[in-house]
Amino acid sequence: MSEAYFRVESGALGLQENFLSLDDILMSHEKLPVRTETSMPRLGAFFLERSGGADPDNAIPQASILVRPRAKALQLPRGLAASRRGVSGRGVLWYLMQGSKLELPLWLAKGLYDNKRRILSVELPKIYQESWRTVFSADANVVDLHKMGPHFYGFGSQLLHFDNPENIDISQSLLQTFIGRFRRIMDSSQNAYNEDTSALVARLDEMERGLFQTGQKGLNDFQCWEKGQASQITASNLVQNYKKRKFTDMED
């Protein structure tokens, strides 16, 4: 029986995400702190809605927005507040002012980012800032990457698309972090045969979990080969079912 879903490899480490990959779809919805470089008439509600559910650990100053004075009070995302001034027109008009700080999904930030038009500027998430890069350079194995960001490597690689003076340092930190954690991941995967591995993978990001599963598959295949089970030829289910049907017809 064929599988319901064939895993599609992530393309986040390359120039563009793979939109057929579930991992990349989830990664592209992670929030990225941005600052608006121009006012956005009638688009305030659109951006504020997508900025909801911001991480409380990230301090987000108030966004400067304008609404109709007689409009009903609308609930804003945590960390955002509205200032009321008169705006003509029917319905509620939200104006997002220049300099507002928001957290937008990665896919939206990438679509709006343009060096020439300067619609918005991107700020580094805290885990990619210099303070955390120092922690990774000291001992990357002590960090719980899944808690800090389940797509640490893919999300960090996508940050390199934005014009940031720290891009070189970020890329070097990603590479050195992966090198520093790779050996322990593979050692753990090769020494956990028929054991509960939930504790071993709890601190790994999604790409590292994929490497761990690859190591586990290699270990299981080797154990089967060593026991002489790899060379056994078995009949397919179709052949077995066909024989059973044939015998039933002969008996009838």
Beta strands, then each sheet from edge to edge (+ up, - down):
strand 1: 31-36
strand 2: 40-41
strand 3: 65-67
strand 4: 83-84
strand 5: 95-96
strand 6: 101-105
strand 7: 120-122
sheet 1: 6+ 1- 7+
sheet 2: 2+ 5- 3+ 4+
end
